[in-house]
Each structure stands twice: as C-alpha cells, then as structure tokens.
C-alpha cells in the first residue's frame, strides 16, 4: 500500500483510520495475562503487541505510550466485535480496563490518494482485475468490486484519488488496492515493452533475446544491424 499511495499519504491515511483507546494495563505481562484469559492472543510484534479478535484476518495492535498500553483499533472494525472483545477482557481481569470507547461503526466511504496517473492504463488494470470499469464524461472512472464501489477522480496531471464506498473492512481496501497496483504495473511494463520494440524497429535494431527476471522485469538484448 505504501507503493500504491506513497509513503506520506499512506501514513497519514492510516492514522486517520485509527481509533486509539487507552487501557489501564501498565505492563506487558498484565496485558498478556488478561487478554489470553479472555480467549484471545497477545503476540509480540516488535515494540507492539498484536491481537486477533475475529479469525486470522481481523486484528489490532497495542502500543505502549506514556506508561500505559493503548489499543489501536481500525474505524472499519465492527463495533459489536470490539465491544465483545473489551467486555471479555474486563471480565477476565475483574476490573475496568478501557477508557472511553469511541464509536467505530463501519465507515461506508473512504477516500485517499493513489500513485496512478495514466487513466488508460488504470482502466486496463481494472479490466485485468475483473472490475469492469466505466469512464464517465468528466474523466472519472468507476467500477464495482464485490460489494464495494470505487470511484477514481483526477485533477489535472495529479495522481488519481480513489473513493471506496461500502467497503467491508480496512483490510479489504488493502487487498483491493494492492491487487489493482500489481495489474497497473503490468500494464505500464507492457506499454514500455511495446514502445521499446517499436523504437528498435525504427532504428533497424534486432531483438536477439528476452529474459524475465526474478523481479518480473524484462531484460531485452538488442543488436544493431
């Protein structure tokens, strides 16, 4: 996703999707015992702790800030899942753990920047992804992926912005955009490849060999006639 959106845009977007809920846990051991007693995991993840709350694909991280552990949830996590988790942990601990619980009801519309600049290649990438894109009269591109609707808009020569409506989760947005980014790169590579071949023919150069490298780039060997 950093590649799709750019490092700064990605980090700002991630922060905007977070709900930070303070806890009364002072030590990692105290946190781990209560969470595991409630039936969840507490996996060491660098300086943070990772906890799954609904299968393998739904999780959040704990961070130690100002001498206490903070639960960093996503705005896309279902409130009922979070309520169940927090209630279970407090019951297991036997005392109040969490501070004010911000409402994290599902966000139905999410907009963020991308690094996609070429509308034609973006349409080709969306077609490869099976999203059946449509280009509108104003230049915007719309498509539907499963139950979500994506709207790509562009101002001048700046990269496209994408609005994702009815996304079931933040993790799903990650998967959508990562897959589209892969297809976009392939379209760019194909366009460059065809351009190199055309220029080689114009300059009477012969392609003697082509090799696909481990990083999926293509190495072409040209000979001047």
Buried (B, 14 or more C-beta within 10 A) or exposed (E): BEBBBBEEBBEEBBEEBBBEBBBBBEEBEBBBBBBBBBEBEBEEEEEBBBBBBBEEEBBBBBEBEEEBBBBBBBBBBBBEBBEBBBEBBBEBBEEEBBBEBBEBEEBEEBEBBBBBBBBEBBBBBBBBBEBEBEBEEEEBBBBBBEEBBBBBBBEEEEBBBBBBBBBEBBBBBEEBBEBBBBBBBBBBEEBEBEEBBEEBEEEEBEEEEEEEEEEEEEEBEBEEE
